[in-house]
Amino acid sequence: MRVRRVVPNIHADDLSATRDFYVDTLGFEVVMDLGWIVTVSAPDDPQRQISIMSDDATAPTYPDMSVEVDDVDAAHEEALRRGHEIVHPLTDEPWGVRRFFCRDPSGTVVNILSHR
């Protein structure tokens, strides 16, 4: 399994104001906006991203970070094998990702995903 990308997730009560801070103050550009989550990236490097979310659309909590891997099923099996708490089950989401949430030993909720 290979890690493809790591994105910090910021929980925000005011998505618009937080988005505008990263766009207007730091020069990021919006690359995804689903209404409850907005992802911004550096214009010269689309892998440098930050996601801003109010709440998660289908999960019981919002993740602290997202880790995109090339094989989410293998990551899920390994998390289960090691006894890590699964916070959100392995799910095919309508916006084109397959993902699950896992809590790391520090309590950080990690959204582990692959694009379909």
C-alpha positions in Angstrom: 0.0 0.0 0.0 1.3 3.5 -0.9 0.3 6.8 0.6 -0.6 9.2 -2.2 -1.6 12.4 -0.3 -2.1 13.7 3.2 -4.6 16.6 3.8 -5.2 18.3 7.1 -8.9 18.9 7.8 -10.1 22.0 9.7 -13.4 22.0 11.4 -15.1 25.4 10.9 -18.4 26.8 12.0 -18.2 29.4 9.3 -17.0 27.7 6.1 -17.1 30.8 4.0 -15.0 32.9 6.3 -12.5 30.2 6.8 -12.3 29.5 3.0 -11.9 33.2 2.3 -9.0 33.4 4.8 -7.0 30.7 2.9 -8.0 32.0 -0.6 -7.7 35.8 0.0 -4.9 35.9 2.6 -2.7 33.0 1.5 -3.5 32.6 -2.2 -5.0 29.1 -2.2 -7.7 28.3 -4.8 -10.9 26.3 -4.3 -10.6 22.9 -6.0 -13.7 21.3 -4.4 -16.8 22.6 -2.7 -19.6 20.2 -1.7 -21.3 22.6 0.6 -20.2 20.9 3.8 -16.6 20.5 2.8 -14.4 22.9 0.8 -10.9 21.9 -0.3 -8.3 24.5 -1.3 -4.9 24.0 -2.9 -1.8 25.9 -3.8 -2.2 27.1 -7.4 1.3 25.8 -8.4 1.0 22.4 -6.6 -2.4 20.8 -6.4 -1.1 18.2 -3.8 -0.7 21.0 -1.2 -4.2 21.0 0.1 -6.3 21.9 3.1 -9.9 20.8 3.6 -12.4 22.9 5.6 -15.5 21.2 6.9 -18.6 22.0 9.0 -19.5 18.4 9.7 -19.1 15.2 7.7 -22.0 14.4 5.4 -22.2 10.7 6.2 -19.9 10.0 9.2 -20.7 10.5 12.9 -17.8 12.9 13.4 -15.4 14.9 11.3 -11.8 13.6 10.7 -8.7 15.5 11.8 -6.9 14.5 8.6 -7.3 12.6 5.4 -4.8 10.1 4.1 -5.3 9.0 0.5 -3.8 5.5 -0.2 -3.7 3.4 -3.3 -5.5 0.5 -1.6 -8.1 1.5 1.0 -9.3 -2.1 1.4 -5.8 -3.2 2.4 -5.5 -0.3 4.8 -8.9 -1.2 6.3 -7.9 -4.9 6.8 -4.6 -3.8 8.5 -6.4 -1.4 10.8 -8.8 -4.2 11.8 -6.0 -6.7 12.2 -4.2 -4.3 14.5 -7.4 -3.6 16.6 -7.7 0.1 15.8 -11.1 1.6 16.5 -13.1 2.1 13.3 -15.1 5.3 13.7 -16.8 5.2 10.3 -17.1 1.9 8.4 -15.6 1.2 5.0 -18.1 3.0 2.7 -18.4 3.9 -1.0 -19.4 7.6 -0.9 -21.5 9.3 -3.6 -18.8 11.9 -4.3 -16.4 9.2 -5.7 -14.3 8.0 -2.8 -14.1 4.7 -0.8 -13.2 5.5 2.8 -13.3 4.6 6.5 -12.4 6.6 9.6 -9.9 5.1 12.1 -8.8 6.5 15.5 -5.0 6.5 16.0 -3.5 5.8 19.4 -3.5 9.5 20.3 -7.2 9.9 19.5 -6.8 11.6 16.2 -9.6 10.6 13.7 -8.0 9.8 10.3 -10.1 9.6 7.1 -8.4 6.9 5.1 -9.5 6.9 1.4 -9.0 6.0 -2.2 -10.6 7.6 -5.2 -12.7 5.2 -7.2 
